[in-house]
Amino acid sequence: MLNPVIGGTKIPVEFILKLRASGLTVGEILQDYSHLAKEDIPDSLEYDATALKNKIIVELEAASA
């Protein structure tokens, strides 16, 4: 499966999500990655939310020995 990237870059959406999860602000990310547009950050969050909405999660019980 291919990892989605921010349009016009090679930066994976997952990387942006990890930066946000680590506590970096949008401003800090844009300082470090000045080629990104301000809209790229919320767009990546929206993309991930949509992708998660379409996933099916199945809980499995551990087999007893």
ABEGO torsion letter per residue (X at the ends): XBBBBBBGBABBAAAAAAAAAAGBBAAAAAAABAABBAAAAAAAAAAAAAAAAABBBBBBBBBBX
